[in-house]
């Protein structure tokens, strides 16, 4: 695996990293409350995401 910490979330999303490494991606976006499994965006409210996943 390449060095994820040096990459932007934008680049990771383009590579499909969110689908293959969801848990690792979540670590990178903490303390976000929700993230989108389609777009990789994070948001305070799930209403702002098209495929939201709640982070506890
Ligand atoms: Zn989305």
PDB file of the backbone (N, CA, C, O) and the ligand in Angstrom, with CONECT records:
HET     ZN  A 101       1
ATOM      1  N   UNK A   1       0.847  -1.194   0.000  1.00  0.00           N
ATOM      2  CA  UNK A   1       0.000   0.000   0.000  1.00  0.00           C
ATOM      3  C   UNK A   1       0.884   1.247   0.000  1.00  0.00           C
ATOM      4  O   UNK A   1       1.905   1.287   0.686  1.00  0.00           O
ATOM      5  N   UNK A   2       0.491   2.258  -0.767  1.00  0.00           N
ATOM      6  CA  UNK A   2       1.248   3.500  -0.772  1.00  0.00           C
ATOM      7  C   UNK A   2       0.987   4.279   0.512  1.00  0.00           C
ATOM      8  O   UNK A   2       0.099   3.938   1.293  1.00  0.00           O
ATOM      9  N   UNK A   3       1.766   5.317   0.713  1.00  0.00           N
ATOM     10  CA  UNK A   3       1.656   6.069   1.958  1.00  0.00           C
ATOM     11  C   UNK A   3       0.424   6.971   1.948  1.00  0.00           C
ATOM     12  O   UNK A   3       0.421   8.055   1.365  1.00  0.00           O
ATOM     13  N   UNK A   4      -0.600   6.492   2.600  1.00  0.00           N
ATOM     14  CA  UNK A   4      -1.901   7.154   2.568  1.00  0.00           C
ATOM     15  C   UNK A   4      -1.859   8.548   3.179  1.00  0.00           C
ATOM     16  O   UNK A   4      -2.550   9.452   2.710  1.00  0.00           O
ATOM     17  N   UNK A   5      -1.052   8.727   4.220  1.00  0.00           N
ATOM     18  CA  UNK A   5      -1.056  10.009   4.920  1.00  0.00           C
ATOM     19  C   UNK A   5      -0.548  11.161   4.055  1.00  0.00           C
ATOM     20  O   UNK A   5      -0.854  12.322   4.324  1.00  0.00           O
ATOM     21  N   UNK A   6       0.223  10.844   3.024  1.00  0.00           N
ATOM     22  CA  UNK A   6       0.722  11.889   2.140  1.00  0.00           C
ATOM     23  C   UNK A   6      -0.249  12.239   1.029  1.00  0.00           C
ATOM     24  O   UNK A   6      -0.013  13.175   0.266  1.00  0.00           O
ATOM     25  N   UNK A   7      -1.341  11.491   0.935  1.00  0.00           N
ATOM     26  CA  UNK A   7      -2.274  11.714  -0.174  1.00  0.00           C
ATOM     27  C   UNK A   7      -3.465  12.532   0.278  1.00  0.00           C
ATOM     28  O   UNK A   7      -3.873  12.486   1.438  1.00  0.00           O
ATOM     29  N   UNK A   8      -4.007  13.276  -0.656  1.00  0.00           N
ATOM     30  CA  UNK A   8      -5.225  14.018  -0.339  1.00  0.00           C
ATOM     31  C   UNK A   8      -6.420  13.072  -0.381  1.00  0.00           C
ATOM     32  O   UNK A   8      -6.409  12.051  -1.070  1.00  0.00           O
ATOM     33  N   UNK A   9      -7.431  13.436   0.363  1.00  0.00           N
ATOM     34  CA  UNK A   9      -8.660  12.648   0.349  1.00  0.00           C
ATOM     35  C   UNK A   9      -9.254  12.622  -1.054  1.00  0.00           C
ATOM     36  O   UNK A   9      -9.880  11.642  -1.459  1.00  0.00           O
ATOM     37  N   UNK A  10      -9.048  13.710  -1.787  1.00  0.00           N
ATOM     38  CA  UNK A  10      -9.559  13.796  -3.155  1.00  0.00           C
ATOM     39  C   UNK A  10      -8.923  12.709  -4.032  1.00  0.00           C
ATOM     40  O   UNK A  10      -9.608  12.048  -4.812  1.00  0.00           O
ATOM     41  N   UNK A  11      -7.614  12.538  -3.893  1.00  0.00           N
ATOM     42  CA  UNK A  11      -6.917  11.527  -4.674  1.00  0.00           C
ATOM     43  C   UNK A  11      -7.356  10.123  -4.259  1.00  0.00           C
ATOM     44  O   UNK A  11      -7.538   9.244  -5.101  1.00  0.00           O
ATOM     45  N   UNK A  12      -7.522   9.927  -2.961  1.00  0.00           N
ATOM     46  CA  UNK A  12      -7.942   8.622  -2.469  1.00  0.00           C
ATOM     47  C   UNK A  12      -9.342   8.272  -2.977  1.00  0.00           C
ATOM     48  O   UNK A  12      -9.611   7.127  -3.340  1.00  0.00           O
ATOM     49  N   UNK A  13     -10.212   9.252  -2.999  1.00  0.00           N
ATOM     50  CA  UNK A  13     -11.570   9.019  -3.470  1.00  0.00           C
ATOM     51  C   UNK A  13     -11.545   8.607  -4.948  1.00  0.00           C
ATOM     52  O   UNK A  13     -12.286   7.716  -5.364  1.00  0.00           O
ATOM     53  N   UNK A  14     -10.695   9.258  -5.725  1.00  0.00           N
ATOM     54  CA  UNK A  14     -10.592   8.930  -7.146  1.00  0.00           C
ATOM     55  C   UNK A  14     -10.103   7.510  -7.371  1.00  0.00           C
ATOM     56  O   UNK A  14     -10.480   6.863  -8.348  1.00  0.00           O
ATOM     57  N   UNK A  15      -9.267   7.029  -6.467  1.00  0.00           N
ATOM     58  CA  UNK A  15      -8.736   5.670  -6.581  1.00  0.00           C
ATOM     59  C   UNK A  15      -9.724   4.603  -6.124  1.00  0.00           C
ATOM     60  O   UNK A  15      -9.469   3.410  -6.288  1.00  0.00           O
ATOM     61  N   UNK A  16     -10.850   5.024  -5.551  1.00  0.00           N
ATOM     62  CA  UNK A  16     -11.795   4.054  -5.015  1.00  0.00           C
ATOM     63  C   UNK A  16     -11.415   3.564  -3.635  1.00  0.00           C
ATOM     64  O   UNK A  16     -11.888   2.523  -3.179  1.00  0.00           O
ATOM     65  N   UNK A  17     -10.551   4.327  -2.969  1.00  0.00           N
ATOM     66  CA  UNK A  17     -10.050   3.936  -1.642  1.00  0.00           C
ATOM     67  C   UNK A  17     -11.167   3.793  -0.617  1.00  0.00           C
ATOM     68  O   UNK A  17     -11.081   2.970   0.294  1.00  0.00           O
ATOM     69  N   UNK A  18     -12.216   4.598  -0.769  1.00  0.00           N
ATOM     70  CA  UNK A  18     -13.305   4.573   0.210  1.00  0.00           C
ATOM     71  C   UNK A  18     -13.987   3.211   0.242  1.00  0.00           C
ATOM     72  O   UNK A  18     -14.324   2.706   1.313  1.00  0.00           O
ATOM     73  N   UNK A  19     -14.187   2.625  -0.918  1.00  0.00           N
ATOM     74  CA  UNK A  19     -14.847   1.320  -0.961  1.00  0.00           C
ATOM     75  C   UNK A  19     -13.925   0.204  -0.473  1.00  0.00           C
ATOM     76  O   UNK A  19     -14.374  -0.728   0.194  1.00  0.00           O
ATOM     77  N   UNK A  20     -12.649   0.298  -0.804  1.00  0.00           N
ATOM     78  CA  UNK A  20     -11.745  -0.798  -0.469  1.00  0.00           C
ATOM     79  C   UNK A  20     -11.173  -0.675   0.942  1.00  0.00           C
ATOM     80  O   UNK A  20     -10.812  -1.683   1.549  1.00  0.00           O
ATOM     81  N   UNK A  21     -11.087   0.542   1.468  1.00  0.00           N
ATOM     82  CA  UNK A  21     -10.477   0.760   2.788  1.00  0.00           C
ATOM     83  C   UNK A  21     -11.318   1.714   3.626  1.00  0.00           C
ATOM     84  O   UNK A  21     -10.823   2.718   4.138  1.00  0.00           O
ATOM     85  N   UNK A  22     -12.590   1.382   3.753  1.00  0.00           N
ATOM     86  CA  UNK A  22     -13.512   2.282   4.441  1.00  0.00           C
ATOM     87  C   UNK A  22     -13.040   2.641   5.850  1.00  0.00           C
ATOM     88  O   UNK A  22     -13.084   3.807   6.241  1.00  0.00           O
ATOM     89  N   UNK A  23     -12.594   1.653   6.604  1.00  0.00           N
ATOM     90  CA  UNK A  23     -12.180   1.912   7.986  1.00  0.00           C
ATOM     91  C   UNK A  23     -11.001   2.876   8.056  1.00  0.00           C
ATOM     92  O   UNK A  23     -10.957   3.755   8.916  1.00  0.00           O
ATOM     93  N   UNK A  24     -10.044   2.705   7.140  1.00  0.00           N
ATOM     94  CA  UNK A  24      -8.882   3.586   7.121  1.00  0.00           C
ATOM     95  C   UNK A  24      -9.286   5.003   6.713  1.00  0.00           C
ATOM     96  O   UNK A  24      -8.783   5.991   7.249  1.00  0.00           O
ATOM     97  N   UNK A  25     -10.199   5.074   5.761  1.00  0.00           N
ATOM     98  CA  UNK A  25     -10.658   6.391   5.324  1.00  0.00           C
ATOM     99  C   UNK A  25     -11.325   7.134   6.475  1.00  0.00           C
ATOM    100  O   UNK A  25     -11.110   8.333   6.652  1.00  0.00           O
ATOM    101  N   UNK A  26     -12.130   6.428   7.254  1.00  0.00           N
ATOM    102  CA  UNK A  26     -12.822   7.045   8.385  1.00  0.00           C
ATOM    103  C   UNK A  26     -11.806   7.608   9.380  1.00  0.00           C
ATOM    104  O   UNK A  26     -12.023   8.676   9.952  1.00  0.00           O
ATOM    105  N   UNK A  27     -10.712   6.899   9.585  1.00  0.00           N
ATOM    106  CA  UNK A  27      -9.680   7.399  10.507  1.00  0.00           C
ATOM    107  C   UNK A  27      -9.128   8.742  10.039  1.00  0.00           C
ATOM    108  O   UNK A  27      -8.777   9.598  10.851  1.00  0.00           O
ATOM    109  N   UNK A  28      -9.056   8.916   8.720  1.00  0.00           N
ATOM    110  CA  UNK A  28      -8.496  10.145   8.159  1.00  0.00           C
ATOM    111  C   UNK A  28      -9.443  11.333   8.289  1.00  0.00           C
ATOM    112  O   UNK A  28      -8.998  12.480   8.313  1.00  0.00           O
ATOM    113  N   UNK A  29     -10.731  11.071   8.371  1.00  0.00           N
ATOM    114  CA  UNK A  29     -11.688  12.192   8.387  1.00  0.00           C
ATOM    115  C   UNK A  29     -12.237  12.491   9.774  1.00  0.00           C
ATOM    116  O   UNK A  29     -12.986  13.453   9.945  1.00  0.00           O
ATOM    117  N   UNK A  30     -11.876  11.678  10.774  1.00  0.00           N
ATOM    118  CA  UNK A  30     -12.306  11.972  12.133  1.00  0.00           C
ATOM    119  C   UNK A  30     -11.842  13.366  12.542  1.00  0.00           C
ATOM    120  O   UNK A  30     -10.760  13.793  12.141  1.00  0.00           O
ATOM    121  N   UNK A  31     -12.635  14.077  13.329  1.00  0.00           N
ATOM    122  CA  UNK A  31     -13.876  13.711  14.009  1.00  0.00           C
ATOM    123  C   UNK A  31     -15.155  14.050  13.247  1.00  0.00           C
ATOM    124  O   UNK A  31     -16.108  14.544  13.850  1.00  0.00           O
ATOM    125  N   UNK A  32     -15.201  13.808  11.986  1.00  0.00           N
ATOM    126  CA  UNK A  32     -16.444  14.024  11.244  1.00  0.00           C
ATOM    127  C   UNK A  32     -17.553  13.144  11.813  1.00  0.00           C
ATOM    128  O   UNK A  32     -17.296  12.051  12.317  1.00  0.00           O
ATOM    129  N   UNK A  33     -18.762  13.627  11.727  1.00  0.00           N
ATOM    130  CA  UNK A  33     -19.907  12.890  12.267  1.00  0.00           C
ATOM    131  C   UNK A  33     -20.498  11.910  11.258  1.00  0.00           C
ATOM    132  O   UNK A  33     -21.017  10.858  11.630  1.00  0.00           O
ATOM    133  N   UNK A  34     -20.415  12.264   9.990  1.00  0.00           N
ATOM    134  CA  UNK A  34     -20.961  11.418   8.940  1.00  0.00           C
ATOM    135  C   UNK A  34     -20.032  11.507   7.736  1.00  0.00           C
ATOM    136  O   UNK A  34     -19.328  12.501   7.558  1.00  0.00           O
ATOM    137  N   UNK A  35     -20.034  10.477   6.921  1.00  0.00           N
ATOM    138  CA  UNK A  35     -19.324  10.583   5.651  1.00  0.00           C
ATOM    139  C   UNK A  35     -20.136   9.910   4.566  1.00  0.00           C
ATOM    140  O   UNK A  35     -21.013   9.090   4.837  1.00  0.00           O
ATOM    141  N   UNK A  36     -19.824  10.275   3.318  1.00  0.00           N
ATOM    142  CA  UNK A  36     -20.581   9.759   2.191  1.00  0.00           C
ATOM    143  C   UNK A  36     -19.801   8.649   1.513  1.00  0.00           C
ATOM    144  O   UNK A  36     -18.660   8.847   1.094  1.00  0.00           O
ATOM    145  N   UNK A  37     -20.412   7.490   1.407  1.00  0.00           N
ATOM    146  CA  UNK A  37     -19.734   6.340   0.815  1.00  0.00           C
ATOM    147  C   UNK A  37     -19.635   6.459  -0.702  1.00  0.00           C
ATOM    148  O   UNK A  37     -18.880   5.719  -1.331  1.00  0.00           O
ATOM    149  N   UNK A  38     -20.379   7.370  -1.287  1.00  0.00           N
ATOM    150  CA  UNK A  38     -20.261   7.609  -2.731  1.00  0.00           C
ATOM    151  C   UNK A  38     -19.176   8.619  -3.040  1.00  0.00           C
ATOM    152  O   UNK A  38     -18.342   8.392  -3.917  1.00  0.00           O
ATOM    153  N   UNK A  39     -19.183   9.738  -2.322  1.00  0.00           N
ATOM    154  CA  UNK A  39     -18.336  10.883  -2.662  1.00  0.00           C
ATOM    155  C   UNK A  39     -17.109  11.010  -1.777  1.00  0.00           C
ATOM    156  O   UNK A  39     -16.137  11.654  -2.171  1.00  0.00           O
ATOM    157  N   UNK A  40     -17.128  10.410  -0.589  1.00  0.00           N
ATOM    158  CA  UNK A  40     -16.029  10.567   0.341  1.00  0.00           C
ATOM    159  C   UNK A  40     -16.087  11.858   1.121  1.00  0.00           C
ATOM    160  O   UNK A  40     -15.169  12.156   1.885  1.00  0.00           O
ATOM    161  N   UNK A  41     -17.144  12.633   0.949  1.00  0.00           N
ATOM    162  CA  UNK A  41     -17.258  13.879   1.694  1.00  0.00           C
ATOM    163  C   UNK A  41     -17.684  13.603   3.120  1.00  0.00           C
ATOM    164  O   UNK A  41     -18.347  12.607   3.408  1.00  0.00           O
ATOM    165  N   UNK A  42     -17.289  14.507   4.010  1.00  0.00           N
ATOM    166  CA  UNK A  42     -17.733  14.394   5.386  1.00  0.00           C
ATOM    167  C   UNK A  42     -18.601  15.598   5.703  1.00  0.00           C
ATOM    168  O   UNK A  42     -18.432  16.662   5.106  1.00  0.00           O
ATOM    169  N   UNK A  43     -19.548  15.435   6.657  1.00  0.00           N
ATOM    170  CA  UNK A  43     -20.471  16.507   6.985  1.00  0.00           C
ATOM    171  C   UNK A  43     -20.965  16.353   8.408  1.00  0.00           C
ATOM    172  O   UNK A  43     -20.929  15.267   8.986  1.00  0.00           O
ATOM    173  N   UNK A  44     -21.428  17.468   8.961  1.00  0.00           N
ATOM    174  CA  UNK A  44     -22.030  17.436  10.286  1.00  0.00           C
ATOM    175  C   UNK A  44     -23.367  16.698  10.224  1.00  0.00           C
ATOM    176  O   UNK A  44     -23.691  15.896  11.101  1.00  0.00           O
ATOM    177  N   UNK A  45     -24.131  16.981   9.180  1.00  0.00           N
ATOM    178  CA  UNK A  45     -25.462  16.402   9.047  1.00  0.00           C
ATOM    179  C   UNK A  45     -25.514  15.379   7.917  1.00  0.00           C
ATOM    180  O   UNK A  45     -24.995  15.621   6.828  1.00  0.00           O
ATOM    181  N   UNK A  46     -26.138  14.245   8.180  1.00  0.00           N
ATOM    182  CA  UNK A  46     -26.297  13.223   7.149  1.00  0.00           C
ATOM    183  C   UNK A  46     -27.148  13.713   5.989  1.00  0.00           C
ATOM    184  O   UNK A  46     -27.055  13.190   4.879  1.00  0.00           O
ATOM    185  N   UNK A  47     -27.976  14.718   6.247  1.00  0.00           N
ATOM    186  CA  UNK A  47     -28.842  15.248   5.196  1.00  0.00           C
ATOM    187  C   UNK A  47     -28.047  15.868   4.053  1.00  0.00           C
ATOM    188  O   UNK A  47     -28.573  16.034   2.953  1.00  0.00           O
ATOM    189  N   UNK A  48     -26.795  16.211   4.301  1.00  0.00           N
ATOM    190  CA  UNK A  48     -25.978  16.843   3.279  1.00  0.00           C
ATOM    191  C   UNK A  48     -25.180  15.847   2.442  1.00  0.00           C
ATOM    192  O   UNK A  48     -24.353  16.243   1.619  1.00  0.00           O
ATOM    193  N   UNK A  49     -25.428  14.556   2.653  1.00  0.00           N
ATOM    194  CA  UNK A  49     -24.681  13.520   1.935  1.00  0.00           C
ATOM    195  C   UNK A  49     -25.646  12.623   1.161  1.00  0.00           C
ATOM    196  O   UNK A  49     -26.769  12.387   1.605  1.00  0.00           O
ATOM    197  N   UNK A  50     -25.205  12.123  -0.003  1.00  0.00           N
ATOM    198  CA  UNK A  50     -26.114  11.326  -0.834  1.00  0.00           C
ATOM    199  C   UNK A  50     -26.135   9.856  -0.399  1.00  0.00           C
ATOM    200  O   UNK A  50     -27.119   9.157  -0.640  1.00  0.00           O
ATOM    201  N   UNK A  51     -25.061   9.385   0.238  1.00  0.00           N
ATOM    202  CA  UNK A  51     -25.047   7.997   0.724  1.00  0.00           C
ATOM    203  C   UNK A  51     -24.371   7.980   2.086  1.00  0.00           C
ATOM    204  O   UNK A  51     -23.276   7.437   2.233  1.00  0.00           O
ATOM    205  N   UNK A  52     -25.031   8.583   3.099  1.00  0.00           N
ATOM    206  CA  UNK A  52     -24.380   8.832   4.387  1.00  0.00           C
ATOM    207  C   UNK A  52     -24.158   7.585   5.232  1.00  0.00           C
ATOM    208  O   UNK A  52     -24.957   6.649   5.226  1.00  0.00           O
ATOM    209  N   UNK A  53     -23.050   7.607   5.955  1.00  0.00           N
ATOM    210  CA  UNK A  53     -22.725   6.579   6.936  1.00  0.00           C
ATOM    211  C   UNK A  53     -22.447   7.305   8.243  1.00  0.00           C
ATOM    212  O   UNK A  53     -21.622   8.219   8.279  1.00  0.00           O
ATOM    213  N   UNK A  54     -23.121   6.912   9.313  1.00  0.00           N
ATOM    214  CA  UNK A  54     -22.921   7.583  10.592  1.00  0.00           C
ATOM    215  C   UNK A  54     -21.659   7.067  11.271  1.00  0.00           C
ATOM    216  O   UNK A  54     -21.383   5.867  11.289  1.00  0.00           O
ATOM    217  N   UNK A  55     -20.893   8.018  11.836  1.00  0.00           N
ATOM    218  CA  UNK A  55     -19.690   7.643  12.587  1.00  0.00           C
ATOM    219  C   UNK A  55     -19.963   7.894  14.058  1.00  0.00           C
ATOM    220  O   UNK A  55     -20.396   8.985  14.429  1.00  0.00           O
ATOM    221  N   UNK A  56     -19.722   6.924  14.882  1.00  0.00           N
ATOM    222  CA  UNK A  56     -19.993   7.078  16.324  1.00  0.00           C
ATOM    223  C   UNK A  56     -18.765   7.576  17.046  1.00  0.00           C
ATOM    224  O   UNK A  56     -18.798   7.766  18.262  1.00  0.00           O
TER     225      UNK A  56
HETATM  226 ZN    ZN A 101     -22.312  11.687  -1.701  1.00  0.00          ZN
END
